[in-house]
Amino acid sequence: MFQVDVAASNLNSNDAFVLKTPSAAFLWVGQGASDPEKRGAQELLNVLGVSGSQIAEGSEPDDFWEALGGKGPYRTSARLKDRLNAHPPRLFACTNKIGRFIIEEVPGELTQDDLATDDVMLLDVWDQVFVWIGNEAQEEEKKEAIASASKYIESDPANRDKRTPIAVIKQGFEPPTFTGWFLGWDNDYWAVDPLEKALAELNM
């Protein structure tokens, strides 16, 4: 772990970075960053005593680039970009609200708002499938979702590895390998009552 100058050119797709400004902090996760690198970056945030927004490479908000002095080229890997283009992350909602268990894909860019706390979600990042369990999810949804994740991998027509690992995680205990795929992840997102948050946004 070492400090570099604040410039986009110092980013690297194979690493994770912490960017701290007077008003915000970011944890940038490169597509090729290893789990130890992601954990190290999170530990640095803890040492600094700040809660940073976790950003996956390719999903950077404008204020991130502004803090770096503008968007620019940096060290990356064509292989990583090819993999992301060939197998972009996919998010699915698993629910039995209508009386039967169904799985529906969530369209568009991935944001924390897409994670329904009363459902179970499947996040497919190709080399791993996450089963995210919302705090209000029903027991039947949990059981069906885990079984469905295995069937999903086995029946994938894209000739994927049938041994693709499945990771089960609970709401509030998401690792960087999960949160890094969502735009501007906020660790305190569910600490605020949804109604209070909506009212606060209306009053802005």
Number of C-alpha atoms within 10 A of each C-alpha: 9 4 7 9 9 13 17 19 14 14 22 21 19 16 20 27 27 19 17 16 10 5 5 14 19 23 25 30 30 23 22 18 17 15 14 11 19 23 15 16 23 22 12 16 19 12 9 11 9 14 16 22 22 26 26 22 19 14 16 16 11 10 11 21 14 12 18 17 12 13 15 12 11 13 12 16 13 8 10 15 16 11 12 15 10 10 14 12 16 18 21 19 19 27 24 16 12 7 7 8 13 16 16 12 13 16 10 9 13 20 13 16 11 16 20 19 16 16 21 30 30 28 23 20 17 18 12 16 23 20 22 29 27 19 14 12 19 16 11 11 22 21 11 17 26 22 11 17 20 16 12 16 22 15 11 11 8 8 9 13 13 13 11 14 15 18 15 14 15 13 15 15 11 14 14 21 17 20 22 23 25 21 21 23 23 16 16 11 13 13 9 10 9 11 9 10 13 11 10 10 9 8 7 5
